[in-house]
Amino acid sequence: MVPALDLSAAELGRRIAARELSAREVVGAFLDRVAEVDPALNAVVELRAEAALAEAAAADERGSGGPLHGVPFTVKDWIDAAGLRCAGGQPAHRERRPARDATAVARLRAAGGILLGKTAAGPDNPLYGRVGNPHDPRFTPAGSSSGEAAIIAAGGSALGLGSDSGGSIRQPAHCCGIAGLRPTTGRVPLTGHFPFICATADPRTVIGPLARHVEDLALALRLIAGPDGADPSAVPVPLGDHAAVRLAGTRVALYLDHPHTTPHPAVVRATHAAAATLAAAGLVVEEATPPGLADVYPLTLDYWRRPESDSPDEWVNGGTFDPATLGPISAEDVERSLFTWDRLRRRMLPFIGAHPLVLSPAAEKPAVPHGEDGGGIPYTLLWSLVGYPAVVVRAGTTVEGLPVGVQIAAPPWREDLALAAASIVERTR
Amino acid sequence: MVPALDLSAAELGRRIAARELSAREVVGAFLDRVAEVDPALNAVVELRAEAALAEAAAADERGSGGPLHGVPFTVKDWIDAAGLRCAGGQPAHRERRPARDATAVARLRAAGGILLGKTAAGPDNPLYGRVGNPHDPRFTPAGSSSGEAAIIAAGGSALGLGSDSGGSIRQPAHCCGIAGLRPTTGRVPLTGHFPFICATADPRTVIGPLARHVEDLALALRLIAGPDGADPSAVPVPLGDHAAVRLAGTRVALYLDHPHTTPHPAVVRATHAAAATLAAAGLVVEEATPPGLADVYPLTLDYWRRPESDSPDEWVNGGTFDPATLGPISAEDVERSLFTWDRLRRRMLPFIGAHPLVLSPAAEKPAVPHGEDGGGIPYTLLWSLVGYPAVVVRAGTTVEGLPVGVQIAAPPWREDLALAAASIVERTR
């Protein structure tokens, strides 16, 4: 890999601003890398090579900018970028080209970021086909921010935006060996997400960053967070600096077994390794199981059964799940589910109060071959249901050489805690 | 009225702390006032006179405390206070005596406030009977924080807590001639509200303060705001100081007519008077109608039709509304309503961005005689649906001598703006 490709987005921005690197050469190197790896991955669905190079040249000429000055980034097909196709992976929308950037895209650009292109949503969708895992293209990158995680892991992009309703940022980060953040619900405006997210009905879906380096998740979050005057679900809660967090003495709940899932041995190993790393850094790791785990799948299935929920499509990746089999839902069922959901949220607060970090597997299994059952994802679904921030970061490797992530969750609005802990795991990997 | 009874709660706290008044004499004066006025009002449903006097004596002995040091307050029957009956106005719960204070009650007490007792919920409920309007007991105080507004307006309490799903703080404040605040949804924990509020289903209901003085709304809000570790819907957004706000030049949208309501002439007069007051203070008042007004009643009715919504009971005050006539609702209807609701919230943001204050009537009519149709309340329902802060403050008087309030709404989390504008209206009334 060309040296620049392995730097963090933050470091690239610093070096370009200091003229140690030019934006032109950095963008060129990433485009070359895309050309090299994407034929096998099929991760990038639209590339704007010429425009990106022109913007890079202009950035070099301008000579200064925001923290992403001249830094290339990519965006999932479910998030609008002006003039580029954004079909949400749906053939019916193959000609959809939004006129405006999503808020998060516009903010990364305003910080100097240079958009390379759009990436496939879903590991095998009818519009774009199958996306390969960069560690072995026969394996799935998981979904639904599939192309985003794959191209970042392959070094073809420094930073990306994905979205996550139940694990769609975190599952691909886990399977591709990179870092991904599900921000607190309400932290990042959803303006420009396609399909449209109706926040009064869906408090699970968020936009968040993916990157090879945890510091880039923190940088991107700082840039994309905060109300935009268009999304009523975005809330102006101050964001802490993860680099200023001191975690020694912080209690970490560790849990692995789930009533509906028994994790793969490589997942168990990686999670214990991360626990040992955090303990060595002075955190107090103790086994403790969050409340309400048995509610995670029923609540999620109830949500999918609701009439205008598009979500089943997102999860039908291995042919193992047919939403039609769920059957219809009554208004009584909707209300009952909302009350159960509320109870889960209530029960979680004292738990997270006692354990401000929760370490768990990211998923039941590492990446599986395309077409095989990817296993359960109750670990990521849990934090989607309560709306808490959660980072997935690589913490191990299977005997076959595939990456294994772990998930670290924190109290609402405390992305800084989760990112600080993920930084520790990342440094000692 | 004994002079102390007319002071603001904030001023009472200052004078008691400075030993210009004793908590014992202040609490005694308010209890005397309750004994004098409540036989005609029937506002107070349980009084803790002896305990309050003992706490006042202890406060005098202690000699220092929070900003409410020694200040008497009251609480609506829908909000728990340890050991006192909290029946939610429902005969089936007449023996319910919660063991713990609601968060908001505990916080006022922790700030030195002395709880006098509980007040009737609803202007005419089956458990407590009819509550009189202190300006004329034959008239209704409106609902549902009926007893709270009545006893505060009558000088029997310095400060109170109510709750508001569609106007339940603001309507009684309007009809009784005091001030009431609906905080931003998520500002004040709902822990200890009875009936239980399921925030995943109900983003309308909030706990907020009522008082004779706007500065007391601001003081109480500062004390009761912020997450409590128990209510997952409470959000840690910083709260601005209304006294530090400079409003000159701020654009105010003024609207009176509503597709479903034509305000009473006295209401029109009071609203125009408030507009003139704000204009004289340098604010830029212009007629502008918020979007989505035609959605307000349909969305509210859809909400009431949802199976586990208790809300119709709250509004069946004049015998004019029978929730059974609404008929059942399907899951499809629920989802469709949530999408319409979300659209209303989206459409409001650019409007409130252009006009950070919205001045309107609080209701179609001033207080009406018990049993008569109180008129429409779309003005307060609107801000409940979008979750924005809104203050009702007295701005006029009918030819019969009844008070007339106006409503001032502000962007989410900007209670400081609404309170600052209400202070201007209050000072020049």
Interface residues (C-beta under 8 A of the other chain):
Chain A: G186 C198 A199 T200 A201 P203 G229 A230 D231 P232 S233 V235 P236 V237 P238 R306 P307 E308 S309 P328 I329 S330 A331 E332 D333 V334 E335 R336 L338 F339 W341 D342 R345 R346 M348 L349 P350 G353 V386 G387 P412 W413
Chain B: G186 C198 A199 T200 A201 P203 G229 A230 D231 P232 S233 V235 P236 V237 P238 R306 P307 E308 S309 P328 I329 S330 A331 E332 D333 V334 E335 R336 L338 F339 W341 D342 R345 R346 M348 L349 P350 G353 V386 G387 P412 W413
